[in-house]
Amino acid sequence: MDLRLLRYFVAVIDHGNITAAATALYMSQPSLSQAMRTLAKRLDVTLFTRVGRRLELTPEGRELEIQAREIIEQVDLVRAQVEEVVQLRTGRVTLATSSTFGVFPLPAIARAMLSRYPQIQIVVLDGRSAEGAAGLVRNGAAELGLVELPLHEESLVTHLLGSEEIVVAGCSSILGTGAEPLTRAQARQLPFAMLDRASAGQSRSAQHIASLVERVCLTAVHRETLWDVVAYGAAATFVSDKAADVVLPGTPRRSLAPALVREVGLVHRTGQLTPAAHAWVGAARMVSASALQTSTKS
């Protein structure tokens, strides 16, 4: 069966007559009329009867309509899936985030993404903070944002991935030799290396950390500076437990009591995502299922 003829047939039904359907299809009325005759002849049935200026389906025509719409829907679905595969071979996803997620989970998500779609190009923009990353998403500079939640952006769609613990990392001479969590009072006695306030942003975890710190011995713009200072044994700092495995391997760390946990998620504008961005969301969910603490929130 010629799919083109089925599409023409459905168009005539939807528009009620040959003239309107021909206009919608950008073809001449005689050509469309001939196409309907050809379809009827191939099937050896009468498809329409004329009632005034309108065409009405015969019983055979109604049966064909059901099958034609099912065939067209399936073909369009397959075509969309093929187009998505093609786009994922050459697509691009632009992500806004802050350096706090540059060690984890961003690299883990990128690895999961590229292992499945090696031709995808990933562009990462530095939003400096959750609010900055969300702003890049809101103005269209980035399609997705990897941020700390909650984020008060009603215009953006949020996907909660999970949560991760923030710990205090530092040498044993600063943290002590115990493994029990640090109390607030103990944390306030420690010498800290911290990001400057502009770099740190005003996320919930940043506000919580600020309330715990009284002794700041070093302030830096870049997190790498903090990690070097901590690794050298000069001060302590706050870092996610997962990131500490990478940037401060072997450096002692202590949890806080109560534990300091931040929620991690993706944000994007309303509407349909590109295939590449949709694939990134899938990769992020896969990574978070195994590496982040699960959450019951949706």
Buried (B, 14 or more C-beta within 10 A) or exposed (E): EEEEBBBBBBBBBEBEBBBBBBEEBEBEBEEBBEBBEEBBEEBEBEBBEEEEEEBEBBEBBEEBBEEBBEBBEEEEEEEEEEEBEEBBEEBBBBBBBBBBBBBBBBEBBBEBBBEEBEEBEBEBBEBBBBBBBBBBBBEEBBBBBBBBBBBEBEEBEBBBBBBBBBBBBBBEEBBBEEEEBBEEEBBBEBBBBBBEEEBBBEBBBBEBBEEBBEEEEBBBEEBEBBBBBBBEEBBBBBBBBBBBBEBBEEBBBBBBEEEBBBBBBBBBBEEEBBBBBBBBBBBBBBBBEEBBEEBEEE
